[in-house]
C-alpha cells in the first residue's frame, strides 16, 4: 500500500476506474441481452408465416357460363379483345349463390391443385336484374 499524502487520490482513481468498468460491462451485457431477446421474439412470427404461405390461395375468375355439366363448368370472357375461358371442376363442397345456367354471368372463387381448377364458390351475377325485368 502507498502511504503518503496523495494516496487518497490513487484510491479514488482506482475505484473510479473499476466502478466505471463495472458499469460499462453491466451496460454491455444488458444491451446484448435485450438485443438477443428482441431477435428471438422477432424470429418467432416468421415460422408462422411460412406455414401460411403453403396454403393454396383463392383466386377469382368472372365471365359467362358457356358449358355446364354436373361435374364441370366452362366460363368464358373477353379482356381487351382477347377471348379466354377456364374449365372448373364442381364438387359437393362447391357453394353456389343463385341459379346456375348457361349464358349467365358468374364470379368463381377457385383453387388450383393437381386436378386443375376446382370451384369453391360460384356467385351468379345479374339474377336480380332479370327478376325485376320480368315483374315489369
C-alpha positions in Angstrom: 0.0 0.0 0.0 1.0 3.5 -0.7 1.3 5.6 2.4 1.6 9.2 1.6 -0.5 12.3 1.4 -1.8 11.7 -2.1 -2.7 8.1 -1.6 -6.4 9.1 -1.3 -6.2 10.4 -5.0 -4.8 7.0 -6.0 -7.7 5.1 -4.4 -10.3 7.5 -5.8 -8.9 7.0 -9.3 -8.6 3.2 -8.9 -12.2 2.9 -7.5 -13.5 5.3 -10.1 -12.0 3.2 -12.9 -13.1 -0.1 -11.5 -16.7 1.2 -10.9 -16.7 2.7 -14.4 -15.6 -0.6 -15.9 -18.2 -2.4 -13.8 -20.9 0.0 -15.1 -19.6 -0.5 -18.7 -19.6 -4.3 -18.5 -23.1 -4.3 -16.9 -24.4 -1.9 -19.6 -23.0 -4.0 -22.4 -24.4 -7.3 -21.0 -27.8 -5.7 -20.5 -27.8 -4.3 -24.0 -26.8 -7.7 -25.6 -29.4 -9.4 -23.5 -32.2 -7.0 -24.7 -31.0 -7.3 -28.4 -31.0 -11.1 -28.2 -34.4 -11.1 -26.6 -35.8 -8.9 -29.4 -34.2 -11.0 -32.1 -35.8 -14.2 -30.7 -39.2 -12.6 -30.5 -38.9 -11.1 -34.0 -37.9 -14.5 -35.4 -41.0 -16.4 -33.9 -43.6 -14.9 -36.3 -41.5 -15.9 -39.3 -42.1 -19.6 -38.6 -45.9 -18.9 -38.6 -45.7 -17.0 -41.9 -44.0 -20.0 -43.7 -47.0 -22.2 -42.9 -49.4 -19.6 -44.1 -47.8 -19.4 -47.5 -48.0 -23.1 -48.1 -51.8 -22.9 -48.1 -53.4 -22.7 -51.5 -54.6 -19.2 -52.2 -58.1 -18.4 -53.5 -58.3 -16.7 -56.9 -61.3 -15.3 -58.8 -62.5 -15.5 -62.4 -65.5 -13.7 -63.7 -67.3 -14.3 -67.0 -70.3 -16.0 -68.7 -71.1 -19.7 -68.4 -70.6 -21.3 -71.8 -70.9 -25.0 -70.8 -72.4 -26.6 -67.7 -72.5 -30.3 -66.6 -72.9 -31.8 -63.2 -69.1 -32.2 -62.8 -67.6 -29.2 -64.8 -68.4 -25.7 -65.8 -66.7 -23.6 -68.5 -66.6 -19.9 -68.0 -65.5 -17.6 -70.8 -64.7 -13.9 -71.0 -63.2 -11.3 -73.3 -60.5 -9.0 -71.9 -59.2 -6.2 -74.2 -60.3 -8.1 -77.3 -58.7 -11.4 -76.2 -61.1 -14.2 -75.5 -60.2 -16.7 -72.8 -62.1 -19.5 -71.0 -61.5 -21.7 -68.0 -62.9 -25.1 -67.0 -63.7 -25.6 -63.3 -64.3 -28.8 -61.5 -67.5 -28.8 -59.5 -67.5 -30.8 -56.2 -70.1 -31.4 -53.5 -68.2 -28.8 -51.4 -68.7 -26.1 -54.1 -71.1 -23.5 -52.8 -73.4 -21.8 -55.3 -75.2 -18.5 -54.7 -78.0 -18.2 -57.3 -79.3 -20.4 -60.1 -76.6 -21.7 -62.4 -77.5 -21.9 -66.1 -75.8 -21.4 -69.5 -75.3 -17.8 -70.5 -75.5 -16.3 -67.0 -72.7 -14.1 -65.7 -70.8 -15.6 -62.7 -67.9 -14.9 -60.5 -66.0 -18.1 -59.5 -63.7 -18.4 -56.5 -61.4 -21.3 -57.1 -58.2 -23.1 -56.1 -55.7 -24.6 -58.4 -54.3 -28.0 -57.5 -53.1 -31.2 -59.2 -56.6 -31.9 -60.5 -56.9 -28.5 -62.2 -59.1 -25.6 -61.2 -61.7 -26.5 -58.5 -64.5 -24.1 -57.9 -65.1 -23.4 -54.2 -67.8 -20.6 -54.6 -69.9 -19.6 -57.5 -71.8 -16.3 -57.4 -74.4 -15.8 -60.1 -74.5 -12.1 -61.2 -77.4 -10.2 -62.7 -80.1 -12.5 -61.5 -81.8 -9.6 -59.6 -82.0 -7.5 -62.7 -83.6 -10.4 -64.7 -86.2 -10.9 -61.9 -87.1 -7.1 -61.9 -87.3 -7.0 -65.6 -89.8 -10.0 -65.6 -92.0 -8.3 -63.0 -92.5 -5.1 -65.1 
